[in-house]
Amino acid sequence: MSPDAAVSVRGLARRYGEVRALQDVSFDIAPNTICGLLGANGAGKTTLMSLISGQDRPSAGTLQVFGREPFDDAAVLTQLCFARENQAYPDTFAVRHVLTTCPLFLPHWDADFADELVETFRLPLNHKIRKLSRGQLSAVAIVAGLASRAPLTFLDEPYLGLDPTARRRFYDALLRDYAEHPRTILMSTHLIGEVEGFFEQVLVIDDGRLLVDASAEDIAELAFTVSGPAKAVEAATGDRQVLETHRIGGLASAVVLGTPDAAMHRRAAESGLEIGPVGLQDLIAALGAAPHGSAEARAHGQEATR
């Protein structure tokens, strides 16, 4: 375990009967970092966040939050906030009840910032939570998550109900407040293209396994694309680990793990191929599309980040 990490995980596993939700997951998240937790639905993201936030216990492995095991540890739990759009509240709660209850559990709560966010998202304070629209429920989760100023804040896609304009308000508020009040933020999202520039660290999970643990700077080194005539692409990438190939007629584009070396550039130039970068969203899709039983593809996906 890393004593200086905000979150330190080693060999973490969670099973539900015969279902393996997480398998042998290990990573560290440094303090005051925005970390993206990415992967398809059912990949294990929410299970992982539930374990780190002390809502569940692992079946195997160890984890520490600020140097302590989080489950049933009040000293750790008061430093955490878990914000999600589908958070359950008592039926009698109105928006104002959430704002008056949060400070009882979140010692770093900033009431002035909460009021500012309520105004930003035009939340009706006296409306019952159960009568709010999905967008308003998202806004409530965002207010709780950001105004908590918790040293470790989990954002489990709390903005799913927001329209693009409201999401932009959320992103602006997040980055502005993070710059003024740094803390560790673990953010799960499917809207990768909108937020990938925020991340200082990226974790990618697929089928309960950690495929990628990389800094934002290292993501670009994980893979590249080779595009052009299909036969030339196949010949040029034959000795490399290809995650995914798309074909249209006689043309193809392959996502290849690693970085292109001089020989690859020479073959590409001789064959009229183009070598280019892979966006984060395309990389995640390619990793997930690798053959389900391909241990080699998954191992290379992790080795590329070490």
SEDOLUM-46402 format. One line per 10 residues: their letters; for each residue x, y, z of N, C-alpha, C. Coordinates in steps of 0.05 Angstrom, whole numbers, plus 32768, in hexadecimal, padded with zeros to 4 digits. Layout:
// residues N
A> X/Y/Z/X/Y/Z/X/Y/Z ~ ... $
//
This chain:
// residues 306
MSPDAAVSVR> 8011/7FE8/8000/8000/8000/8000/8011/8019/8000 ~ 8007/802E/7FF3/8016/8047/7FF2/800D/805A/8008 ~ 801D/8060/801C/8014/8070/8033/800E/808D/802B ~ 8019/8096/8015/8014/80B2/800D/7FFC/80B6/7FFB ~ 7FF0/80A0/7FF2/7FD9/80A1/7FDF/7FBF/80A9/7FEE ~ 7FAE/80B7/7FDF/7F93/80BB/7FEA/7F83/80A1/7FEA ~ 7F87/8091/7FD4/7F7B/8077/7FD2/7F90/8063/7FC9 ~ 7F92/804D/7FD7/7FA6/8038/7FD0/7F98/801D/7FD0 ~ 7F99/800F/7FBA/7F8A/7FF6/7FB6/7F9E/7FE1/7FAD ~ 7F9C/7FC9/7FB8/7FAD/7FB3/7FB1/7F9D/7F99/7FB0 $
GLARRYGEVR> 7F9D/7F8C/7F98/7F91/7F72/7F95/7F73/7F71/7F9C ~ 7F65/7F87/7F97/7F49/7F8A/7F9F/7F37/7F78/7F8E ~ 7F25/7F6A/7F9C/7F12/7F59/7F8E/7EF7/7F5B/7F9D ~ 7EE1/7F59/7F8D/7EC7/7F58/7F99/7EB6/7F44/7F8A ~ 7EAB/7F30/7F98/7E9A/7F1C/7F8C/7E7F/7F1D/7F98 ~ 7E6B/7F18/7F88/7E4F/7F15/7F91/7E46/7EFA/7F88 ~ 7E49/7EE6/7F99/7E43/7ECA/7F91/7E58/7EC2/7F7D ~ 7E4F/7EB9/7F66/7E61/7EB1/7F50/7E6A/7EC8/7F3E ~ 7E5F/7EDF/7F43/7E65/7EF6/7F32/7E7E/7F05/7F3D ~ 7E92/7F09/7F2C/7EAA/7F17/7F34/7EA7/7F34/7F2A $
ALQDVSFDIA> 7EA0/7F46/7F3B/7E9D/7F62/7F34/7EB7/7F70/7F30 ~ 7ECB/7F69/7F41/7EE6/7F74/7F3F/7EFA/7F5D/7F43 ~ 7F11/7F5F/7F35/7F25/7F4A/7F37/7F41/7F56/7F37 ~ 7F4F/7F52/7F4D/7F6C/7F59/7F4F/7F72/7F75/7F46 ~ 7F64/7F89/7F51/7F68/7FA5/7F49/7F7B/7FB2/7F5C ~ 7F90/7FC0/7F51/7FA4/7FCE/7F61/7FAA/7FE9/7F54 ~ 7FAB/7FFE/7F64/7FB3/8018/7F5B/7FB5/802B/7F73 ~ 7FC1/8042/7F6E/7FC2/8058/7F81/7FB7/8072/7F75 ~ 7FAA/8082/7F85/7FA2/809D/7F7C/7FAF/80B1/7F8F ~ 7FBF/80C3/7F84/7FCC/80D7/7F94/7FB9/80EB/7F9F $
PNTICGLLGA> 7FBF/80F8/7FB5/7FAE/810E/7FC0/7FAB/8124/7FAC ~ 7F94/8132/7FAD/7F8F/8149/7F9C/7F92/8143/7F7F ~ 7F84/812E/7F76/7F85/8125/7F5A/7F68/8121/7F50 ~ 7F63/8129/7F37/7F4A/8121/7F2B/7F4F/8108/7F1A ~ 7F43/80F3/7F22/7F47/80D9/7F16/7F2E/80D0/7F08 ~ 7F30/80C9/7EEE/7F1A/80BE/7EDF/7F18/80A0/7EE2 ~ 7F00/8096/7EE9/7EFB/8079/7EEB/7EE9/8072/7ED4 ~ 7EF3/8064/7EC0/7EE5/8061/7EA6/7EE1/8043/7EA0 ~ 7ECD/803E/7E90/7EC6/8023/7E88/7EA9/8020/7E81 ~ 7EA2/800A/7E74/7E86/8006/7E6C/7E74/8001/7E84 $
NGAGKTTLMS> 7E5A/8002/7E7F/7E47/7FFB/7E94/7E4C/7FDE/7E9D ~ 7E4C/7FDA/7EB7/7E50/7FBF/7EC2/7E6D/7FB7/7EC4 ~ 7E80/7FCA/7EBE/7E9C/7FC3/7EBF/7EA7/7FC0/7EDB ~ 7E99/7FCC/7EEF/7EA2/7FCA/7F0A/7EA8/7FE5/7F17 ~ 7EA2/7FFB/7F09/7EA9/8016/7F13/7E9B/801C/7F2D ~ 7E80/8018/7F2E/7E71/801F/7F46/7E78/800D/7F5D ~ 7E7E/7FF3/7F57/7E87/7FE1/7F6C/7EA1/7FEB/7F78 ~ 7EB3/7FF3/7F68/7ECD/7FFD/7F72/7EC9/8016/7F83 ~ 7EB8/8028/7F7A/7EB4/8041/7F8A/7EA5/803A/7FA4 ~ 7E94/8027/7FA3/7E86/801F/7FBC/7E9A/8014/7FD1 $
LISGQDRPSA> 7EAD/8005/7FC7/7EC2/7FFA/7FD9/7ED3/8010/7FE5 ~ 7EDD/8022/7FD3/7EEE/8037/7FDC/7EE0/804A/7FEF ~ 7EC6/804E/7FEB/7EB7/8060/7FFC/7EAC/8053/8015 ~ 7EB4/803A/801A/7EAC/802D/8033/7E90/8023/8034 ~ 7E82/8022/801D/7E66/8018/801D/7E65/7FFA/801B ~ 7E7C/7FED/8015/7E7D/7FD0/8012/7E99/7FC7/801A ~ 7E9B/7FAD/801D/7EB5/7FA1/8025/7EBF/7F8F/800E ~ 7ED9/7F8F/8009/7EE3/7F7E/7FF4/7EE3/7F60/7FFB ~ 7EE2/7F4F/7FE7/7EE4/7F33/7FEB/7F01/7F2A/7FEF ~ 7F13/7F3A/7FE3/7F30/7F34/7FE6/7F3F/7F4E/7FE0 $
GTLQVFGREP> 7F58/7F4E/7FE9/7F69/7F66/7FE4/7F66/7F7A/7FFA ~ 7F75/7F90/7FF7/7F75/7FA5/800B/7F71/7FC0/7FFE ~ 7F66/7FD3/800D/7F64/7FEF/8003/7F65/8001/801B ~ 7F71/8018/8016/7F73/802D/802B/7F6B/8048/801F ~ 7F5E/8058/802F/7F57/8073/8028/7F64/8085/803D ~ 7F75/8097/8035/7F84/80A7/8047/7F92/8096/805D ~ 7F9C/807F/8055/7FAB/806D/8066/7F9B/805C/8079 ~ 7F80/805B/8075/7F6F/804B/8086/7F5B/803B/8075 ~ 7F52/8024/8080/7F3D/8015/8073/7F23/8024/8076 ~ 7F14/8029/8060/7EFD/803B/8063/7EE4/802F/806F $
FDDAAVLTQL> 7EE1/8014/806D/7EC8/8008/8076/7EC4/800C/8094 ~ 7EAE/8018/809B/7EA6/801C/80B7/7EBA/802C/80C7 ~ 7EC8/803E/80BA/7EDB/8050/80C7/7ED2/806C/80C5 ~ 7EC7/8077/80DA/7EBB/8092/80D9/7ED0/80A7/80D2 ~ 7EE9/80A3/80DB/7EFE/80B7/80D5/7F03/80B9/80B7 ~ 7EFF/80A3/80A9/7F02/80A4/808B/7EE9/80AE/807E ~ 7ED2/80A3/8087/7EB9/80A8/8079/7EB1/80C6/807A ~ 7EB9/80D4/808F/7EB3/80F1/8090/7EC3/8101/807C ~ 7ED7/80F4/8070/7EE8/8102/805C/7EDF/80FC/803F ~ 7EC9/80ED/803D/7EBF/80E3/8023/7EA4/80EF/801C $
CFARENQAYP> 7E9F/80F3/8002/7E85/80F9/7FF8/7E80/80EA/7FDE ~ 7E69/80DC/7FDD/7E62/80CC/7FC5/7E4A/80D8/7FB8 ~ 7E4E/80E4/7FA1/7E38/80F3/7F93/7E30/80E4/7F7A ~ 7E16/80DE/7F78/7E0B/80D0/7F61/7DEF/80DA/7F5C ~ 7DE7/80D9/7F43/7DCC/80E3/7F3B/7DB5/80D4/7F48 ~ 7DB8/80BA/7F4D/7DA2/80A9/7F57/7DA4/80A5/7F75 ~ 7DB0/80B8/7F83/7DB2/80B6/7FA0/7D96/80B5/7FAD ~ 7D92/80A3/7FC0/7D78/80A1/7FCD/7D76/80B4/7FE4 ~ 7D5F/80C1/7FE7/7D59/80D3/7FFD/7D3E/80CB/8009 ~ 7D39/80D3/8022/7D1E/80CE/802E/7D09/80DB/801D $
DTFAVRHVLT> 7CF1/80CF/801B/7CDB/80D9/800B/7CD3/80F6/8012 ~ 7CD7/80FD/802B/7CCE/8117/8034/7CE2/812D/802E ~ 7CFA/8126/8025/7D0F/813A/8021/7D09/814C/8009 ~ 7D0D/8166/800E/7D0F/817A/7FF9/7D2C/8181/7FF5 ~ 7D32/8191/7FE0/7D4D/8198/7FDA/7D5A/81A6/7FF3 ~ 7D4B/81B7/8000/7D56/81C5/8017/7D5E/81B2/802E ~ 7D51/819B/8030/7D58/8188/8045/7D73/817B/803F ~ 7D79/8177/8025/7D93/816C/801E/7DA9/8180/8026 ~ 7DA4/8199/8021/7DB8/81AD/8027/7DBD/81B1/8045 ~ 7DA8/81AD/8055/7DAB/81B0/8072/7DB6/8196/807F $
TCPLFLPHWD> 7DB3/817F/8071/7DBC/8166/807C/7DDA/8161/8075 ~ 7DE2/8169/805E/7DFE/8164/8055/7E13/816D/8069 ~ 7E10/8185/8075/7E25/818E/8088/7E28/817C/80A0 ~ 7E13/816C/80A7/7E15/815B/80BE/7E28/8143/80B9 ~ 7E2C/813C/80A0/7E3D/8125/8099/7E56/812D/808B ~ 7E57/8146/8081/7E6E/814F/8071/7E7B/8167/807E ~ 7E90/8163/808E/7E9B/8178/809E/7EA8/818E/808D ~ 7EAE/818A/8074/7EBA/819E/8063/7EA5/81AD/8052 ~ 7E8C/81AA/8058/7E76/81B5/8049/7E78/81D4/8047 ~ 7E74/81DE/802F/7E75/81FB/802B/7E59/8204/8023 $
ADFADELVET> 7E4A/8210/8036/7E2E/8217/8032/7E2C/822D/801D ~ 7E3F/8240/801C/7E3E/8256/8009/7E41/824B/7FEC ~ 7E53/8238/7FE9/7E57/822C/7FCF/7E3F/821C/7FC7 ~ 7E33/820E/7FDA/7E1A/81FF/7FD4/7E04/8212/7FCA ~ 7E01/8229/7FD8/7DED/823C/7FCF/7DF3/8246/7FB3 ~ 7E0C/824B/7FAD/7E14/8254/7F92/7E0D/823F/7F7D ~ 7E12/8226/7F83/7E0B/8210/7F70/7DED/820D/7F6D ~ 7DDE/8210/7F82/7DC1/820F/7F81/7DB7/8224/7F6E ~ 7DC2/823C/7F6F/7DBB/8252/7F5D/7DC4/824B/7F41 ~ 7DDB/8241/7F3E/7DE5/823A/7F23/7DD3/8226/7F14 $
FRLPLNHKIR> 7DCA/8212/7F23/7DB9/81FD/7F17/7D9B/8202/7F1B ~ 7D94/8219/7F27/7D78/8222/7F2B/7D68/820C/7F38 ~ 7D72/8202/7F4E/7D64/81ED/7F5D/7D4E/81F8/7F6E ~ 7D36/81ED/7F6D/7D20/81F6/7F7E/7D23/81EA/7F9A ~ 7D2A/81FB/7FAE/7D30/81F2/7FC9/7D19/81E3/7FD6 ~ 7D01/81EA/7FD0/7CEA/81DF/7FDF/7CDD/81C7/7FD0 ~ 7CE8/81C0/7FB9/7CDD/81A9/7FAB/7CE6/818F/7FB7 ~ 7CD3/817C/7FB9/7CDA/8161/7FC3/7CEE/8153/7FB0 ~ 7D01/8145/7FBB/7D15/8138/7FAB/7D08/8124/7F98 ~ 7CF3/8116/7FA1/7CE6/8101/7F91/7CD7/810D/7F79 $
KLSRGQLSAV> 7CD3/8127/7F79/7CC4/8134/7F63/7CD7/8143/7F50 ~ 7CF0/8142/7F55/7D03/8150/7F44/7D07/8141/7F29 ~ 7D0E/8150/7F15/7D15/8144/7EFB/7D31/8137/7EFE ~ 7D38/8127/7EE9/7D52/811A/7EEB/7D68/812E/7EEA ~ 7D65/8144/7EDB/7D79/8158/7EDB/7D7C/8166/7EF6 ~ 7D66/816A/7F03/7D67/8177/7F1E/7D74/8164/7F32 ~ 7D6F/814A/7F30/7D7C/8136/7F42/7D9A/8136/7F3D ~ 7DA2/8139/7F24/7DBF/813B/7F1E/7DCB/8153/7F2B ~ 7DBC/816A/7F2A/7DC6/8182/7F35/7DC9/8180/7F54 ~ 7DB6/8173/7F61/7DB8/816F/7F7E/7DD1/815F/7F85 $
AIVAGLASRA> 7DD7/814A/7F75/7DEF/813A/7F7A/7E08/814A/7F76 ~ 7E08/815B/7F62/7E1F/816C/7F5D/7E23/8180/7F73 ~ 7E0E/818C/7F7D/7E10/819F/7F94/7E1D/8191/7FAC ~ 7E12/8179/7FB2/7E1C/816A/7FC9/7E3A/8162/7FC5 ~ 7E40/8159/7FAD/7E5C/8150/7FA8/7E70/8166/7FA9 ~ 7E6A/817D/7F9C/7E7D/8193/7F9B/7E7E/81A3/7FB4 ~ 7E67/81A9/7FC0/7E67/81B9/7FD8/7E71/81AA/7FF0 ~ 7E72/818F/7FEE/7E7D/817F/8004/7E9A/8186/800A ~ 7EA8/818E/7FF5/7EC5/8193/7FF7/7ED3/817C/8005 ~ 7EC8/8164/8002/7ED4/814C/800F/7EF0/8146/8004 $
PLTFLDEPYL> 7F03/813F/8015/7F1E/8139/800B/7F1E/8123/7FF6 ~ 7F0B/8110/7FF7/7F07/80FC/7FE2/7EEA/80FD/7FD9 ~ 7EE6/8106/7FC1/7ECB/8109/7FB6/7EC7/80F6/7F9F ~ 7EB1/80E6/7FA0/7EAA/80D4/7F8B/7E93/80E0/7F7A ~ 7E98/80E2/7F60/7E83/80ED/7F4E/7E7C/80D6/7F3B ~ 7E66/80C7/7F42/7E5E/80B0/7F33/7E49/80B9/7F1E ~ 7E52/80C6/7F09/7E40/80D0/7EF3/7E28/80DF/7EFE ~ 7E2C/80F3/7F10/7E16/8101/7F1C/7E08/8113/7F08 ~ 7E14/8118/7EF1/7E0A/812C/7EDE/7DFB/8120/7EC6 ~ 7DF3/8106/7EC8/7DE7/80F8/7EB2/7DCD/8106/7EA8 $
GLDPTARRRF> 7DBF/8112/7EBB/7DA5/811E/7EB3/7DA8/813B/7EA9 ~ 7DC0/8146/7EA8/7DC3/8161/7EA0/7DC6/8165/7E82 ~ 7DBB/817B/7E78/7DBF/8181/7E5C/7DDB/818C/7E58 ~ 7DE5/818F/7E3F/7E00/8198/7E3A/7E07/81B2/7E48 ~ 7DF5/81C5/7E48/7DFA/81DF/7E55/7DFE/81DC/7E73 ~ 7DED/81CC/7E80/7DF0/81C8/7E9C/7E09/81B8/7EA3 ~ 7E10/81A5/7E91/7E29/8196/7E96/7E41/81A9/7E95 ~ 7E41/81BC/7E82/7E56/81CF/7E81/7E58/81E0/7E9A ~ 7E41/81E7/7EA6/7E42/81F5/7EC0/7E4F/81E4/7ED5 ~ 7E48/81CA/7ED5/7E54/81B8/7EE8/7E73/81B6/7EE5 $
YDALLRDYAE> 7E7C/81B3/7ECC/7E98/81B1/7EC7/7EA7/81CA/7ED0 ~ 7E9B/81E1/7EC9/7EA8/81FA/7ED1/7EAA/81FD/7EEF ~ 7E94/81F5/7EFD/7E94/81F7/7F1B/7EA8/81E4/7F27 ~ 7EAA/81CB/7F1B/7EBD/81B7/7F25/7ED9/81C1/7F23 ~ 7EE1/81CA/7F0B/7EFD/81D2/7F07/7F04/81EB/7F17 ~ 7EF2/81FE/7F18/7EF7/8216/7F27/7EFB/8210/7F45 ~ 7EE9/81FF/7F50/7EEB/81FA/7F6C/7F03/81E7/7F73 ~ 7F09/81D5/7F60/7F20/81C3/7F65/7F3A/81D4/7F65 ~ 7F3B/81E8/7F54/7F53/81F9/7F53/7F57/8208/7F6D ~ 7F40/8211/7F79/7F42/8220/7F92/7F43/820E/7FAA $
HPRTILMSTH> 7F37/81F7/7FA9/7F36/81E4/7FC0/7F3D/81C8/7FB6 ~ 7F57/81C2/7FB1/7F5E/81A8/7FA7/7F55/8191/7FBA ~ 7F4C/817C/7FAE/7F47/8163/7FBD/7F48/814C/7FA9 ~ 7F45/8134/7FB2/7F46/811D/7FA1/7F29/8117/7F97 ~ 7F26/8116/7F7C/7F0C/8111/7F70/7F0E/80F8/7F5E ~ 7EFD/80E5/7F64/7EFB/80CD/7F53/7EE1/80CF/7F44 ~ 7EE3/80D1/7F2A/7ECD/80D8/7F19/7EC7/80C2/7F04 ~ 7EB0/80B6/7F06/7EA7/80A1/7EF3/7E96/80AF/7EDE ~ 7E9B/80A9/7EC5/7E8C/80B6/7EAF/7E8C/80A6/7E96 ~ 7E77/80AA/7E86/7E76/80A0/7E6A/7E7B/80B7/7E57 $
LIGEVEGFFE> 7E79/80CF/7E60/7E7C/80E6/7E4E/7E9A/80EE/7E4C ~ 7EAA/80DB/7E42/7EC7/80DD/7E43/7ED1/80F5/7E33 ~ 7EC5/80F9/7E1C/7ECE/810F/7E0B/7ECB/812A/7E18 ~ 7EB8/812D/7E2A/7EB3/8147/7E37/7EC6/814C/7E4E ~ 7ED0/8137/7E5B/7EDF/813C/7E74/7EFB/8130/7E74 ~ 7F04/8123/7E5F/7F1E/8117/7E60/7F35/812B/7E66 ~ 7F31/8144/7E5E/7F45/8158/7E64/7F48/815F/7E81 ~ 7F34/8156/7E92/7F35/815C/7EAF/7F48/8149/7EBD ~ 7F4B/8131/7EB3/7F57/811B/7EC2/7F75/811D/7EC3 ~ 7F80/811A/7EDC/7F9D/8117/7EE0/7FA5/80FA/7EE1 $
QVLVIDDGRL> 7F92/80E8/7EE6/7F97/80CC/7EE6/7F7E/80BE/7EDA ~ 7F82/80A8/7ECC/7F6C/8099/7EC0/7F6E/807C/7EC8 ~ 7F58/8071/7ED2/7F55/8055/7ED7/7F3F/804A/7EC5 ~ 7F45/8034/7EB7/7F32/8028/7EA5/7F2D/800C/7EAF ~ 7F13/8005/7EB3/7F0B/7FEB/7EBD/7EFA/7FDD/7EA8 ~ 7EFF/7FC4/7EA4/7EEE/7FB4/7E92/7EEA/7F98/7E9E ~ 7ED2/7F90/7EA0/7ECC/7F75/7EAB/7ED9/7F70/7EC6 ~ 7EDA/7F85/7ED7/7EE4/7F83/7EF2/7F02/7F84/7EF4 ~ 7F10/7F88/7EDE/7F2E/7F89/7EDE/7F37/7FA5/7ED7 ~ 7F4D/7FAD/7EE3/7F59/7FC6/7EDD/7F6B/7FC3/7EC4 $
LVDASAEDIA> 7F63/7FD1/7EAE/7F72/7FD0/7E95/7F86/7FE6/7E92 ~ 7F7F/7FFE/7E9D/7F91/8015/7E9A/7F92/8024/7EB4 ~ 7FAA/802B/7EBC/7FAF/803D/7ED2/7FC6/8050/7EC8 ~ 7FBF/8067/7EBF/7FD2/8078/7EB2/7FCD/8096/7EB9 ~ 7FE3/80A5/7EB8/7FE0/80C2/7EBA/7FD5/80CD/7EA0 ~ 7FCA/80E5/7EA1/7FC0/80F1/7E88/7FD5/80F4/7E73 ~ 7FEE/80F9/7E7C/8004/80FC/7E69/800B/80E2/7E5B ~ 8007/80CB/7E69/800F/80B1/7E5E/7FF9/80A5/7E4D ~ 7FE0/80AF/7E4E/7FCB/80A3/7E3E/7FD1/80A2/7E21 ~ 7FDD/80B8/7E17/7FE3/80B9/7DFA/7FF8/80A4/7DF1 $
ELAFTVSGPA> 8007/8099/7E05/801B/8085/7DFE/8010/8069/7DFF ~ 7FF7/8065/7E06/7FED/804A/7E09/7FE7/803C/7DEF ~ 7FDE/804B/7DDB/7FD6/803F/7DC2/7FD7/8053/7DAB ~ 7FD5/8049/7D93/7FD4/805A/7D7B/7FC4/804D/7D66 ~ 7FBD/805B/7D51/7FAE/8050/7D3B/7FBF/804E/7D22 ~ 7FB9/8039/7D12/7FC5/8036/7CF8/7FAE/8033/7CE4 ~ 7FAD/8045/7CD0/7F97/8045/7CBD/7FA0/8045/7CA0 ~ 7F90/8039/7C8F/7F96/8038/7C73/7F8C/801F/7C66 ~ 7F97/8016/7C4F/7F8E/7FFD/7C43/7F8F/7FE6/7C56 ~ 7F7A/7FD6/7C56/7F77/7FC1/7C6B/7F8E/7FAE/7C6B $
KAVEAATGDR> 7F97/7FA4/7C54/7FAD/7F91/7C53/7FC7/7F9D/7C5D ~ 7FCB/7FB7/7C57/7FE4/7FC4/7C61/7FE3/7FC8/7C7F ~ 7FCB/7FCE/7C8A/7FC8/7FD1/7CA7/7FCE/7FB7/7CB5 ~ 7FC3/7FA1/7CAA/7FC7/7F87/7CB6/7FE5/7F7F/7CB5 ~ 7FF2/7F85/7C9F/800E/7F7E/7C9D/801F/7F8E/7CB0 ~ 8019/7FA8/7CB3/8029/7FBA/7CC3/8025/7FB4/7CE1 ~ 800E/7FAA/7CE9/8008/7FA6/7D05/800A/7F88/7D0E ~ 8013/7F77/7CFC/8013/7F5A/7D01/8022/7F52/7D1A ~ 8038/7F61/7D21/8048/7F59/7D38/8041/7F6A/7D51 ~ 802C/7F79/7D50/8024/7F8A/7D66/8009/7F80/7D72 $
QVLETHRIGG> 8003/7F89/7D8B/7FEA/7F82/7D97/7FD4/7F95/7D8E ~ 7FC2/7F8B/7D7D/7FAC/7F9B/7D72/7F94/7F96/7D83 ~ 7F89/7FAC/7D8D/7F71/7FAA/7D9E/7F58/7FA9/7D8E ~ 7F56/7FB8/7D79/7F3D/7FBA/7D6A/7F43/7FC4/7D4E ~ 7F35/7FB9/7D3B/7F38/7FC1/7D1F/7F1C/7FC7/7D13 ~ 7F1A/7FDD/7D05/7F02/7FE5/7CF6/7F08/7FE4/7CD9 ~ 7EF6/7FD7/7CC9/7EF9/7FD5/7CAC/7EE2/7FE1/7C9E ~ 7EE7/7FF1/7C89/7ED3/7FFB/7C77/7EDD/7FF6/7C5B ~ 7ED1/7FE3/7C4D/7EDA/7FDC/7C33/7EF7/7FD2/7C34 ~ 7F08/7FDE/7C24/7F24/7FD6/7C24/7F36/7FE5/7C37 $
LASAVVLGTP> 7F2A/7FF6/7C48/7F39/8006/7C5B/7F35/7FFB/7C77 ~ 7F49/8000/7C88/7F47/7FF7/7CA4/7F55/800B/7CB6 ~ 7F4D/800A/7CD0/7F5A/801A/7CE4/7F5D/8008/7CFD ~ 7F76/8005/7D07/7F7C/7FF4/7D1D/7F85/8004/7D35 ~ 7F7C/7FFD/7D4D/7F86/8008/7D66/7F9B/7FF5/7D71 ~ 7FB3/7FFF/7D74/7FCA/7FEF/7D7B/7FD6/7FF8/7D96 ~ 7FDB/7FE5/7DA8/7FE6/7FEC/7DC2/8003/7FF4/7DBF ~ 800B/8007/7DD0/8027/8010/7DD0/802B/8029/7DC0 ~ 8044/802E/7DB9/804B/8045/7DA9/8059/803C/7D8F ~ 8055/804A/7D79/8061/8042/7D60/807F/8047/7D60 $
DAAMHRRAAE> 808E/8032/7D59/80AB/8036/7D58/80B4/803E/7D3C ~ 80CE/8040/7D38/80D8/8049/7D1E/80D1/8036/7D08 ~ 80D1/801C/7D0E/80CA/8008/7CFA/80AD/800B/7CF1 ~ 809B/8010/7D05/807F/8014/7CFF/807B/802C/7CED ~ 8089/8042/7CF4/8086/805A/7CE3/8091/8055/7CC7 ~ 80A6/8046/7CC4/80B2/8040/7CAA/809E/802F/7C9A ~ 8092/801A/7CA6/807F/800A/7C98/8067/801A/7C8F ~ 805E/802C/7CA1/8047/803C/7C9B/804C/804E/7C83 ~ 8064/805B/7C82/806B/806C/7C6C/806D/805D/7C52 ~ 8078/8045/7C53/807B/8035/7C3B/8060/802B/7C30 $
SGLEIGPVGL> 804D/8027/7C42/8033/801B/7C3A/801D/8030/7C37 ~ 8023/8049/7C3B/800E/805E/7C39/7FFA/805D/7C50 ~ 8004/8056/7C68/7FF3/8055/7C80/7FF6/806E/7C90 ~ 7FE2/8074/7CA0/7FE3/808A/7CB3/7FE4/8080/7CCF ~ 7FF5/808C/7CDF/7FF7/8086/7CFC/7FED/809E/7D0B ~ 7FDB/8099/7D1E/7FCF/80AF/7D2D/7FCA/80A8/7D4A ~ 7FC1/80BC/7D5A/7FBB/80B7/7D76/7FA0/80AA/7D7A ~ 7F9B/80A0/7D92/7F81/8094/7D99/7F76/80A5/7DAF ~ 7F5D/80AF/7DAC/7F50/80BD/7DC1/7F49/80AB/7DD8 ~ 7F46/80B7/7DF0/7F41/80A6/7E08/7F28/8095/7E04 $
QDLIAALGAA> 7F12/80A1/7DFA/7EF9/8092/7DF7/7EFD/807A/7DE4 ~ 7F0C/807F/7DCD/7F11/8069/7DBA/7F23/8054/7DC6 ~ 7F36/805C/7DD7/7F48/8049/7DE4/7F38/8037/7DF6 ~ 7F26/8042/7E06/7F16/8032/7E19/7F04/801F/7E09 ~ 7EF8/8028/7DF3/7EE8/8017/7DE3/7EF8/8000/7DD7 ~ 7F11/8006/7DCF/7F22/7FF1/7DC3/7F2B/7FDD/7DD8 ~ 7F31/7FE6/7DF0/7F39/7FD4/7E05/7F22/7FC1/7E0C ~ 7F0A/7FCD/7E0D/7EF2/7FBC/7E13/7EEB/7FA9/7DFD ~ 7EF3/7FB0/7DE4/7EEC/7F9F/7DCD/7F00/7F89/7DC9 ~ 7F17/7F89/7DD7/7F2A/7F73/7DD4/7F1D/7F59/7DDD $
PHGSAEARAH> 7F24/7F43/7DD0/7F17/7F29/7DD6/7F15/7F24/7DF4 ~ 7EFD/7F1C/7DFD/7EF7/7F1A/7E19/7F0B/7F08/7E27 ~ 7F14/7EF3/7E1A/7F26/7EE0/7E27/7F43/7EE6/7E21 ~ 7F49/7EFD/7E15/7F64/7F03/7E0D/7F73/7F0F/7E25 ~ 7F80/7EFD/7E35/7F90/7F06/7E4B/7FA7/7F17/7E42 ~ 7FB1/7F11/7E2A/7FC8/7F20/7E1F/7FC1/7F3D/7E1B ~ 7FA9/7F42/7E0F/7FA1/7F5E/7E0A/7F9E/7F6D/7E24 ~ 7F92/7F60/7E37/7F8E/7F6D/7E51/7FA8/7F72/7E5F ~ 7FBA/7F5F/7E5E/7FD4/7F62/7E6C/7FE4/7F79/7E5F ~ 7FE3/7F7A/7E44/7FF2/7F90/7E37/7FE5/7FAB/7E3E $
GQEATR> 7FCA/7FAB/7E41/7FBD/7FC4/7E49/7FC6/7FCE/7E63 ~ 7FCC/7FBD/7E76/7FD6/7FC6/7E8F/7FF4/7FCB/7E8F ~ 8003/7FBA/7E81/8020/7FBF/7E80/8027/7FD9/7E74 ~ 8017/7FE2/7E61/801D/7FFB/7E53/801B/8013/7E66 ~ 800F/800F/7E7D/800B/8026/7E8F/801F/8025/7EA7 ~ 802F/8010/7EA9/8040/800D/7EC0/805A/801C/7EBD $
//
